[in-house]
Amino acid sequence: MDSNTVVKNLGIGLTVIGFVLLLGYALYNFFTIESSPILKMSIGAIIAGIVLVLLALIKEKMGVEDKEIERRY
């Protein structure tokens, strides 16, 4: 395996782990700290909307067939 690939994979892995930990901490605080129910519902609606848009984009991207022509030199 190329050392460049190892460094890229390590960077992606650390980024994902950091994001998951940050998201977990935010969700923990969101559900344990006392705040207005309207604030909790609005933040939940925003997150649900972002997730729905991302899922729709991923589904659309996976459904589109790659139409690039193979080039011969």
Secondary structure, 3 states (H helix, E strand, C coil): CCHHHHHHHHHHHHHHHHHHHHHHHHHHHHHHCCCCHHHHHHHHHHHHHHHHHHHHHHHHHHHCCCCCCCCCC
